[in-house]
Amino acid sequence: MVSKRVIVTGGAGFIGSNLVKRLNEEGIKNILIVDSLNDEKRKNLKALCFSDFVDKNMFLSNLDKFKKEKIKTIFHQGACSDTMETDKDYIMKNNYEYSKSLLNFCLEQDIQFIYASSASVYGNGENGFKEEDFCKSPLNFYALSKSRFDDYVLGIKEPTIQIAGLRYFNVYGPQENHKGKMASVIYHFHNQIVSEGKIKLFEGSENFSRDFVFVDDITKINLQFFKHPEWKGIFNCGTGKARSFLDLAKIVKGLYNEKIIIETIPFPEALEGKYQRFTQADLTNLRKVGYKEEFTSIEHGIPKYVRILQDSNGYLTK
């Protein structure tokens, strides 16, 4: 008997490719990856087992053809994640309209829908980090697109399928090379050490704290929602602990040698008013629904990631 297919949009990207790897470890290989490729993303596919690949635009324009397939779940991880993107029409079409089309397809075909939301919807978190409307305060178009889609999901009364939105906080880990400036600070710290022998921090970084979560924890959460179709709603996905950028820099520095220096640079004007200076996930709803796993501390997650950066330039190899 052929197993039902699982679809992972953004499956050649950072979190998507790690999720495909997690599914493979569960014996799931009938996976359709939906994405657009460049050379870095192509390298992300090397360690993965999947049955097919389709370009993200071709997939959307041919949704009707997929009605004939037996599809169990769509993990919707694909999006434009550039928080500095200024083309509102592009980002709303790519993140909001695309997501609506996939969700409506799942509603029509009785398919699980687990999607990536974002902690960016909370802005600076003046009103806290609960999954409540009054806590949201998007600082950029990316955050706005994620917030609007969450609103669309919440507007569906008594859905007949599992719809689960996972608000990722600051995720780090392997397979993020293609993200460039949007890659995690750990990735950038590593590259700065290799090229310049130092780490560069924005002024005030000792006071900038975020909830940094290892990608393995994120894929573990996705898998648990996959196994529990009764878990529905929107949930924060972070460690519940904020740590400063200086803490991260010190951990990375300690993994190299004592000669590495931490240099302070001016805070970029382009980020003023668009930069989250503090985030910390409220995990009440995630715990209440039944997720009991502990999260990886940065003291354990960063060394694991840095070893992969050192050994294979940040790519999964097996």
C-alpha positions as CSV (number, residue, x, y, z in Angstrom):
1,M,0.0,0.0,0.0
2,V,1.4,3.4,-1.0
3,S,1.6,5.9,1.8
4,K,-0.2,9.2,1.4
5,R,2.1,12.0,0.2
6,V,3.4,14.8,2.4
7,I,4.1,18.2,0.8
8,V,6.7,20.6,2.3
9,T,6.6,24.0,0.7
10,G,10.0,25.8,1.2
11,G,11.4,22.3,1.5
12,A,14.7,23.3,0.0
13,G,15.0,26.2,2.4
14,F,16.3,26.4,6.0
15,I,13.5,25.1,8.2
16,G,11.8,23.2,5.4
17,S,14.9,21.1,4.6
18,N,15.5,20.3,8.2
19,L,11.8,19.3,8.5
20,V,12.2,16.9,5.5
21,K,15.2,15.4,7.2
22,R,13.2,14.9,10.4
23,L,10.4,13.2,8.4
24,N,12.9,11.0,6.7
25,E,14.1,9.9,10.2
26,E,10.5,8.8,10.9
27,G,10.6,6.7,7.7
28,I,8.6,9.2,5.6
29,K,10.0,9.6,2.1
30,N,6.9,10.1,-0.1
31,I,7.5,13.8,0.1
32,L,6.9,16.5,-2.5
33,I,9.2,19.5,-2.1
34,V,7.8,22.8,-3.3
35,D,10.3,25.6,-3.7
36,S,12.4,27.8,-6.0
37,L,16.0,26.8,-6.3
38,N,19.3,28.6,-6.4
39,D,22.7,27.0,-6.0
40,E,22.8,27.2,-2.2
41,K,19.3,25.7,-1.8
42,R,20.3,22.9,-4.2
43,K,23.0,21.9,-1.8
44,N,20.3,21.7,1.0
45,L,18.7,18.8,-0.9
46,K,21.8,16.5,-0.8
47,A,21.1,14.9,2.5
48,L,17.3,14.5,1.9
49,C,15.1,11.7,0.6
50,F,12.0,12.8,-1.3
51,S,9.8,11.6,-4.1
52,D,9.5,14.7,-6.3
53,F,10.2,18.4,-6.6
54,V,8.2,21.2,-8.2
55,D,8.7,24.9,-8.5
56,K,6.6,26.9,-6.1
57,N,4.8,28.9,-8.9
58,M,4.2,25.8,-11.0
59,F,2.7,24.1,-7.9
60,L,0.3,26.9,-7.2
61,S,-0.9,27.2,-10.8
62,N,-1.5,23.5,-11.0
63,L,-3.2,22.8,-7.7
64,D,-6.2,21.3,-9.4
65,K,-4.0,18.5,-10.8
66,F,-3.0,17.5,-7.3
67,K,-6.6,16.8,-6.3
68,K,-6.2,13.4,-7.8
69,E,-3.3,12.6,-5.4
70,K,-3.6,11.1,-1.9
71,I,-2.2,13.9,0.2
72,K,-2.1,13.6,4.0
73,T,-0.4,16.9,5.0
74,I,0.9,20.2,3.7
75,F,3.7,21.7,5.8
76,H,3.7,25.2,4.6
77,Q,7.2,26.6,5.3
78,G,7.8,28.7,2.2
79,A,7.8,32.4,2.4
80,C,9.8,35.5,1.6
81,S,11.5,35.9,5.0
82,D,13.3,39.2,4.3
83,T,12.3,41.6,7.0
84,M,13.8,44.4,5.0
85,E,11.7,43.8,1.9
86,T,10.0,47.0,0.9
87,D,7.8,45.8,-1.9
88,K,4.5,45.3,-0.1
89,D,2.6,44.0,-3.1
90,Y,5.3,41.3,-3.7
91,I,5.4,40.1,-0.1
92,M,1.7,40.1,0.3
93,K,1.2,38.1,-2.8
94,N,4.1,35.7,-2.0
95,N,3.3,35.2,1.7
96,Y,-0.4,36.0,2.2
97,E,-2.2,35.2,-1.0
98,Y,-0.2,32.1,-1.7
99,S,-0.9,30.8,1.8
100,K,-4.6,31.5,1.4
101,S,-4.7,29.4,-1.8
102,L,-3.0,26.5,-0.1
103,L,-5.2,26.6,2.9
104,N,-8.4,26.7,0.8
105,F,-7.1,23.7,-1.2
106,C,-6.5,21.8,2.1
107,L,-10.0,22.7,3.3
108,E,-11.5,21.4,0.1
109,Q,-9.5,18.2,0.0
110,D,-9.5,17.4,3.8
111,I,-5.7,17.8,4.2
112,Q,-3.8,18.6,7.4
113,F,-2.4,22.1,7.2
114,I,0.6,23.0,9.4
115,Y,2.2,26.4,8.6
116,A,5.0,28.7,9.6
117,S,3.9,31.9,11.3
118,S,6.4,34.2,13.0
119,A,7.1,35.9,16.2
120,S,7.8,39.0,14.2
121,V,4.0,39.7,14.5
122,Y,4.6,40.8,18.1
123,G,7.0,43.7,17.1
124,N,8.8,44.9,20.2
125,G,6.4,43.0,22.5
126,E,5.1,46.0,24.4
127,N,1.9,44.0,25.1
128,G,3.6,40.7,25.7
129,F,4.0,37.6,23.6
130,K,0.8,35.7,24.0
131,E,-1.2,34.4,21.0
132,E,-3.7,37.2,21.4
133,D,-4.6,39.9,18.9
134,F,-3.8,42.8,21.3
135,C,-0.1,41.6,21.5
136,K,0.5,42.0,17.8
137,S,2.4,45.0,16.5
138,P,4.2,44.2,13.2
139,L,7.2,46.4,12.4
140,N,7.7,45.5,8.8
141,F,5.9,44.1,5.7
142,Y,7.1,40.6,6.4
143,A,5.6,40.7,9.8
144,L,2.4,42.2,8.4
145,S,2.0,39.4,5.9
146,K,2.3,36.8,8.6
147,S,-0.1,38.7,10.9
148,R,-2.7,39.0,8.2
149,F,-2.6,35.3,7.4
150,D,-3.0,34.4,11.0
151,D,-6.1,36.7,11.1
152,Y,-7.4,34.9,8.0
153,V,-7.0,31.5,9.7
154,L,-8.7,32.7,12.9
155,G,-11.6,33.9,10.8
156,I,-12.4,30.3,9.7
157,K,-15.1,29.1,12.0
158,E,-15.0,25.4,13.0
159,P,-12.6,24.2,10.3
160,T,-13.1,20.5,9.3
161,I,-9.3,19.9,9.2
162,Q,-6.3,20.5,11.4
163,I,-5.0,24.1,10.9
164,A,-2.0,24.8,13.0
165,G,0.1,28.0,12.9
166,L,3.5,27.9,14.5
167,R,4.9,31.2,15.4
168,Y,8.7,30.7,15.2
169,F,10.9,32.9,17.3
170,N,14.6,33.3,16.3
171,V,15.6,30.0,14.7
172,Y,19.2,29.0,14.1
173,G,20.9,25.9,12.7
174,P,22.2,24.2,9.6
175,Q,21.1,24.7,6.0
176,E,20.6,28.5,6.3
177,N,23.5,29.5,4.0
178,H,21.1,30.7,1.3
179,K,19.5,33.2,3.6
180,G,22.3,35.7,3.3
181,K,21.8,38.7,5.6
182,M,18.7,37.1,7.0
183,A,20.7,34.1,8.3
184,S,21.1,33.8,12.1
185,V,23.7,35.7,14.0
186,I,25.5,32.5,14.8
187,Y,26.1,31.9,11.1
188,H,27.4,35.5,10.7
189,F,29.6,35.2,13.7
190,H,31.2,32.1,12.3
191,N,31.9,33.7,9.0
192,Q,33.3,36.9,10.6
193,I,35.7,34.7,12.6
194,V,36.8,32.8,9.6
195,S,37.3,35.9,7.4
196,E,38.4,38.6,9.9
197,G,39.2,36.8,13.2
198,K,36.6,38.8,15.1
199,I,32.9,39.1,15.9
200,K,31.0,42.2,15.2
201,L,28.1,43.3,17.5
202,F,25.8,46.3,17.2
203,E,26.2,48.9,19.9
204,G,23.8,48.0,22.8
205,S,23.8,44.2,22.0
206,E,24.2,43.4,25.6
207,N,20.7,44.9,26.0
208,F,19.2,43.3,22.9
209,S,17.7,39.9,23.9
210,R,15.7,37.4,21.9
211,D,14.3,33.9,22.2
212,F,16.8,31.9,20.1
213,V,15.6,28.4,19.3
214,F,17.5,25.6,17.7
215,V,16.0,24.3,14.4
216,D,15.9,20.7,15.8
217,D,13.3,21.8,18.3
218,I,11.2,23.5,15.6
219,T,11.2,20.3,13.5
220,K,10.3,18.3,16.6
221,I,7.3,20.5,17.2
222,N,6.1,20.2,13.6
223,L,6.4,16.4,13.9
224,Q,4.3,16.4,17.1
225,F,1.6,18.4,15.4
226,F,1.7,16.1,12.5
227,K,1.1,13.1,14.9
228,H,-1.7,15.0,16.7
229,P,-4.2,16.3,14.2
230,E,-6.4,17.3,17.2
231,W,-3.9,20.1,18.0
232,K,-5.4,23.1,16.3
233,G,-4.8,26.9,16.6
234,I,-1.8,29.2,16.6
235,F,1.1,28.5,18.9
236,N,4.3,30.2,19.9
237,C,7.5,28.1,19.2
238,G,10.5,29.3,21.2
239,T,12.4,28.3,24.3
240,G,10.6,30.7,26.6
241,K,13.9,32.3,27.5
242,A,15.4,35.5,26.1
243,R,19.2,35.7,25.8
244,S,21.3,38.6,24.7
245,F,23.3,38.8,21.5
246,L,26.4,39.3,23.7
247,D,25.7,35.9,25.3
248,L,25.6,34.3,21.9
249,A,28.9,36.1,20.8
250,K,30.7,34.9,24.0
251,I,29.6,31.3,23.4
252,V,30.7,31.3,19.7
253,K,34.0,33.0,20.7
254,G,34.7,30.3,23.2
255,L,34.4,27.6,20.5
256,Y,37.4,29.1,18.6
257,N,40.3,30.6,20.5
258,E,41.2,33.3,22.9
259,K,42.5,35.6,20.2
260,I,39.1,36.2,18.8
261,I,37.9,39.7,19.7
262,I,34.3,41.0,20.0
263,E,34.1,44.4,18.2
264,T,31.2,46.9,18.6
265,I,29.9,48.6,15.5
266,P,27.3,51.4,15.2
267,F,23.6,50.4,15.1
268,P,22.5,50.6,11.4
269,E,20.1,53.5,10.7
270,A,18.2,51.3,8.2
271,L,17.1,49.1,11.2
272,E,15.8,51.9,13.4
273,G,12.1,51.2,14.2
274,K,12.2,47.8,12.4
275,Y,14.3,45.8,14.8
276,Q,13.0,43.6,17.6
277,R,15.1,44.4,20.7
278,F,13.4,41.8,22.9
279,T,11.4,38.6,22.3
280,Q,10.4,35.8,24.6
281,A,7.8,33.1,23.8
282,D,4.9,32.6,26.1
283,L,4.6,28.8,25.9
284,T,1.4,28.4,27.9
285,N,-0.8,27.4,24.9
286,L,1.9,25.0,23.5
287,R,2.2,23.3,26.8
288,K,-1.5,23.2,27.4
289,V,-2.2,21.4,24.1
290,G,0.2,18.7,25.1
291,Y,3.7,19.5,23.9
292,K,6.0,18.3,26.7
293,E,9.5,18.3,25.2
294,E,12.3,20.4,26.7
295,F,14.1,22.9,24.5
296,T,17.8,23.0,23.6
297,S,19.7,25.8,25.4
298,I,22.0,28.0,23.5
299,E,24.9,26.5,25.5
300,H,24.1,23.1,23.8
301,G,22.6,24.2,20.5
302,I,25.2,26.7,19.4
303,P,28.2,24.3,19.8
304,K,26.3,21.6,17.8
305,Y,25.6,24.1,15.0
306,V,29.1,25.5,15.0
307,R,30.5,22.0,14.6
308,I,28.4,21.6,11.4
309,L,29.6,25.0,10.2
310,Q,33.2,23.9,10.7
311,D,32.9,20.4,9.3
312,S,30.6,20.8,6.3
313,N,30.1,24.6,5.9
314,G,26.8,24.4,7.6
315,Y,25.1,21.7,5.5
316,L,23.6,18.5,6.6
317,T,25.6,15.5,5.2
318,K,23.7,12.5,6.4
